[in-house]
């Protein structure tokens, strides 16, 4: 529809709004109100004309429709069965230093764009071609999808790029490719509480051939810290002090020491003394040999830990659809009526001569109610 046709329809709406003819329950004109201007096609303002102005920079750009208000929405669109507000853009010159978007929102102290939905998606964004299908996709406040670009990008100079909060699960990352990652962090990662992994925990260690190899963590049903060291016997005895910082994070009355002599002797044993332990040679030996040791101590900051504690790793998935409600068993009267209906339809389809002979031979069927099983 051309601009002239639009304004012709607009004239019909203004001059003949009481006499227009409806077509398919719609007005015969396509545009109820039209405007053409060098700055704004249509301008609307709500609220008090002489009241305080919004404490935000005024909009000096060009817009097809521009609405402003101090205490109410500047522009609002509603619909029962379709889109409330639709925005579209087409890039003309990529060198233009502005944001090009179908819908663009900005705010100083409040969100630039807010969307909500009771059962569907509050805000949906698609870049490029449609992204991959997501299994068991639930309703969402924001959905971003793209085939070849990031689905959602969040940036910030002084705060979180993306902040997720929930009473259940804050963030769920999922991939359908086993060779890919459900989450990737290009920097340090901090976890303030427990970290639970259903698979393995490994470190990617560089190899001389330029590859990275996985070295795995050792697991234990209890919480331990460990330290290593070396010392030397003098006349068959040696006193080793625990590292000062290591002693602060373990239960000093409940640690284990494992010894490995590095020379010929009768054997070694240990006596714990809180912040230190004494190593002696068996059978009163007087050797002066070196030895190495490994200390394993229980974590001091964890309380109430249980061995082999049970944990549930199942994620809360969207509720499955309820099975269709089964219809109740038909009564005897309903069965009689159903059979009678079938017989009537069959009788109407038979030739007239066959109908008379059928009536002479036919007798009404007898319906016996089903008896409950013992």
C-alpha positions in Angstrom: 0.0 0.0 0.0 1.5 3.4 -1.1 1.6 6.5 1.1 -1.1 8.1 -0.9 -3.4 5.1 -0.5 -2.7 5.2 3.3 -3.7 8.8 3.6 -6.8 8.2 1.5 -7.8 5.5 3.9 -6.9 7.8 6.7 -9.3 10.4 5.3 -12.0 7.8 5.1 -11.5 7.0 8.8 -11.8 10.7 9.8 -14.7 11.7 7.5 -16.8 8.6 7.4 -16.1 6.7 10.6 -19.9 6.4 11.2 -20.7 5.0 7.7 -17.8 2.7 6.9 -18.6 -0.9 5.6 -17.0 -3.8 7.4 -15.3 -6.6 5.6 -14.6 -9.9 7.5 -15.5 -8.1 10.7 -12.8 -5.5 10.1 -13.1 -1.9 9.0 -12.7 -1.3 5.3 -9.8 1.1 5.8 -6.3 -0.1 6.7 -5.0 2.9 8.7 -7.1 4.6 11.4 -4.6 7.4 12.0 -1.7 8.4 9.8 0.9 11.1 9.9 4.0 12.1 7.9 6.6 14.5 9.3 10.3 15.3 9.0 11.0 14.3 12.6 8.1 12.1 13.8 5.3 10.5 11.9 3.0 10.6 15.0 3.6 12.4 18.3 1.7 11.7 21.6 2.1 13.0 25.1 0.4 11.9 28.3 0.1 13.6 31.6 0.3 17.2 32.7 1.7 19.5 30.0 3.1 22.0 32.5 4.4 19.4 35.1 8.0 18.4 35.8 9.8 16.9 32.9 11.5 13.5 33.0 15.0 13.5 34.5 16.4 11.8 31.4 18.0 13.2 28.3 15.3 14.1 25.8 15.0 12.1 22.6 16.3 14.0 19.6 16.2 11.3 17.0 13.7 10.5 14.2 10.9 8.1 14.9 7.8 6.8 13.1 5.9 7.0 16.3 7.1 9.0 19.4 5.3 9.0 22.7 6.4 10.6 26.0 5.0 10.8 29.5 6.2 11.7 33.0 4.5 9.0 35.1 3.0 6.6 32.6 4.5 4.5 29.7 5.7 6.7 26.8 4.4 4.3 24.2 2.2 1.3 24.8 0.8 -1.3 22.6 -1.6 -4.1 23.4 -3.2 -7.0 21.6 -5.4 -10.0 22.5 -4.2 -12.6 20.0 -1.1 -11.0 18.4 1.9 -8.8 19.0 1.5 -5.8 21.3 4.4 -3.8 19.9 6.4 -4.7 16.8 9.7 -3.1 15.8 11.7 -3.7 12.6 14.9 -2.3 11.2 16.9 -2.8 8.1 20.6 -1.8 8.0 21.4 0.7 5.3 24.9 1.7 6.1 27.0 -0.4 8.5 29.4 2.5 9.1 26.7 4.5 11.0 27.9 4.8 14.6 24.5 4.0 16.2 22.8 0.9 17.5 20.6 -0.8 14.9 17.9 -2.9 16.3 14.3 -3.9 15.9 13.7 -2.9 19.5 16.2 -0.9 21.6 15.8 0.0 25.2 18.0 2.1 27.5 17.7 3.2 31.1 19.9 4.9 33.8 18.6 3.4 37.0 15.9 1.1 35.7 15.8 -1.7 33.1 15.9 -0.6 29.5 13.6 -3.4 28.5 11.2 -5.4 30.8 9.1 -8.3 29.7 7.0 -10.9 31.5 4.7 -13.7 30.7 2.4 -16.0 32.8 3.0 -19.1 30.6 5.3 -18.2 27.7 8.4 -16.1 27.1 8.6 -12.5 28.5 11.2 -11.3 26.0 12.4 -13.2 22.9 15.3 -12.2 20.7 16.5 -14.0 17.5 19.7 -13.1 15.7 20.4 -14.4 12.2 18.8 -17.8 11.5 16.9 -19.6 14.2 19.1 -21.4 16.7 19.2 -25.1 17.5 16.1 -26.7 19.0 16.3 -27.0 22.8 14.8 -30.1 24.4 12.3 -29.6 27.1 12.3 -25.8 26.7 10.3 -24.3 29.5 8.7 -20.9 29.7 11.3 -18.2 30.2 11.6 -14.5 31.1 14.1 -13.9 28.3 14.9 -16.2 25.4 17.8 -15.5 23.0 18.4 -17.7 20.0 20.9 -17.6 17.1 22.3 -20.1 14.7 25.9 -18.7 14.3 26.1 -16.0 17.0 25.7 -15.8 20.8 22.1 -16.2 21.9 22.4 -13.8 24.8 25.2 -11.3 25.6 25.5 -9.4 28.8 28.2 -6.8 29.5 29.1 -4.5 32.3 32.1 -2.3 33.3 31.8 -2.5 37.1 29.3 -5.3 37.8 28.3 -8.7 36.6 27.8 -9.2 32.9 25.0 -11.6 33.6 23.5 -12.1 37.0 21.1 -15.0 37.6 19.1 -15.6 40.8 16.6 -18.2 41.7 15.3 -20.1 44.7 16.0 -23.3 42.9 18.7 -23.3 40.1 20.4 -20.0 39.2 21.9 -21.1 35.8 21.5 -24.2 33.8 24.0 -24.8 31.0 23.3 -27.7 28.5 24.8 -29.0 25.3 23.7 -31.7 23.0 27.3 -32.2 21.7 29.4 -34.5 23.9 32.6 -33.1 22.4 31.6 -29.5 23.5 31.1 -27.8 26.9 27.9 -26.9 28.8 29.9 -24.1 30.3 33.2 -22.3 29.4 35.0 -19.8 31.6 37.9 -17.8 30.1 39.3 -16.6 33.4 39.2 -17.4 37.1 36.2 -19.1 38.7 35.1 -18.7 42.3 32.7 -20.9 44.1 31.6 -19.8 47.5 29.9 -23.0 48.5 30.0 -26.7 47.6 31.1 -27.9 44.2 29.5 -31.3 43.1 30.6 -33.1 40.0 29.0 -36.3 38.8 31.9 -37.0 36.4 35.7 -36.6 36.9 37.7 -33.6 38.0 40.9 -33.0 36.1 43.6 -30.4 35.3 44.6 -29.7 31.7 48.4 -30.0 31.8 50.6 -28.9 28.8 52.8 -31.6 27.4 56.1 -31.1 25.5 54.4 -32.0 22.3 52.1 -29.0 22.5 49.0 -30.9 23.6 47.2 -30.7 26.9 46.7 -33.9 28.9 44.2 -34.6 31.7 45.5 -35.4 35.2 42.7 -36.4 37.6 42.0 -35.6 41.3 42.1 -38.2 44.0 38.8 -38.7 45.8 38.0 -39.6 49.4 34.8 -40.1 51.4 36.1 -37.6 54.0 37.6 -34.1 53.9 41.3 -34.0 54.1 44.2 -31.5 53.6 47.7 -32.9 53.1 51.3 -31.6 53.2 54.6 -33.1 52.3 58.2 -32.6 53.6 61.6 -34.1 54.4 63.9 -34.2 57.4 66.8 -36.2 58.8 67.4 -38.3 61.9 70.1 -37.4 64.4 71.0 -40.3 66.7 67.9 -42.1 65.7 65.5 -39.2 66.5 64.0 -36.1 64.8 61.3 -33.5 65.7 59.3 -32.0 62.8 57.1 -29.0 63.3 54.0 -28.7 61.2 53.9 -25.8 58.8 52.3 -22.9 60.7 49.6 -22.1 58.1 48.9 -25.8 57.6 48.4 -26.3 61.3 45.7 -23.5 61.3 43.4 -25.3 58.8 43.4 -28.9 60.2 42.4 -30.6 63.4 45.8 -30.9 65.0 44.7 -33.7 67.4 43.6 -35.9 64.5 46.1 -36.0 61.7 48.1 -38.9 60.1 51.8 -39.1 59.3 53.3 -41.5 56.7 57.0 -42.0 56.7 59.4 -43.1 54.0 63.1 -43.7 55.1 65.7 -42.9 52.5 68.5 -45.1 53.9 69.2 -48.4 55.6 67.7 -48.5 59.2 65.6 -50.7 61.4 62.4 -48.9 60.6 60.7 -45.7 61.7 57.7 -44.8 63.9 56.0 -41.5 64.8 54.7 -39.8 67.9 52.3 -36.8 67.4 52.6 -33.8 69.7 49.9 -31.4 68.5 51.8 -28.8 66.4 54.8 -31.1 65.9 55.6 -34.8 65.7 58.7 -36.9 66.7 60.2 -39.6 64.4 62.3 -42.4 66.0 64.1 -45.4 64.7 62.7 -48.8 65.8 64.5 -50.9 68.5 66.4 -47.9 69.9 68.4 -47.5 66.7 70.8 -44.5 66.4 70.9 -44.1 62.6 71.3 -40.7 61.0 69.4 -41.0 57.7 67.1 -38.8 55.8 63.4 -39.5 55.4 60.4 -37.9 53.7 56.9 -37.6 55.2 53.3 -37.0 54.2 50.8 -35.5 56.6 47.0 -35.8 56.1 44.8 -33.8 58.4 41.0 -33.3 58.7 39.6 -30.0 57.6 39.0 -27.7 60.6 36.3 -25.5 59.0 33.8 -28.1 58.0 31.3 -29.3 60.6 28.9 -32.2 60.5 30.3 -34.0 57.5 29.2 -37.6 56.9 31.0 -40.3 55.0 29.4 -41.3 51.7 26.7 -38.7 52.1 23.8 -39.1 49.7 23.3 -36.3 47.1 20.6 -35.8 44.5 22.0 -34.5 41.2 18.7 -34.5 39.3 17.8 -31.1 37.9 14.2 -29.8 38.1 12.9 -30.3 34.6 9.7 -28.8 33.3 6.6 -30.6 34.6 5.5 -33.4 32.3 2.2 -33.1 30.6 -0.6 -34.8 32.5 -1.9 -38.0 30.9 -5.3 -37.7 29.3 -8.1 -38.4 31.7 -9.6 -41.8 31.1 -13.3 -41.9 30.4 -15.4 -43.8 32.8 -16.7 -47.3 31.9 -20.0 -46.9 30.0 -23.1 -48.1 31.8 -25.5 -50.7 30.5 -27.9 -48.1 29.2 -25.2 -46.3 27.3 -24.1 -49.6 25.7 -27.7 -50.3 24.7 -28.0 -46.9 23.1 -24.7 -47.2 21.3 -25.6 -50.6 19.8 -29.0 -49.3 18.8 -27.4 -46.4 17.0 -25.0 -48.7 15.1 -27.9 -50.9 14.1 -29.9 -48.0 12.9 -27.1 -46.7 10.7 -26.5 -50.2 9.3 -30.2 -50.6 8.6 -30.4 -47.3 6.7 -27.5 -48.4 4.4 -29.1 -51.7 3.4 -31.3 -52.0 0.3 -35.0 -51.7 0.9 -35.8 -55.4 0.2 -33.1 -56.6 2.6 -34.4 -54.3 5.3 -37.8 -56.1 5.5 -36.2 -59.6 5.7 -33.8 -58.3 8.3 -36.7 -57.1 10.6 -38.4 -60.5 10.4 -35.3 -62.4 11.6 -33.8 -59.9 13.9 -34.4 -59.9 17.6 -33.3 -57.3 20.1 -29.8 -58.0 21.5 -29.5 -58.8 25.2 -27.0 -56.8 27.1 -25.6 -58.5 30.2 -23.7 -56.2 32.6 -20.2 -57.2 33.3 -19.7 -58.7 36.7 -16.8 -57.5 38.9 -14.0 -60.0 39.3 -13.6 -61.6 42.7 
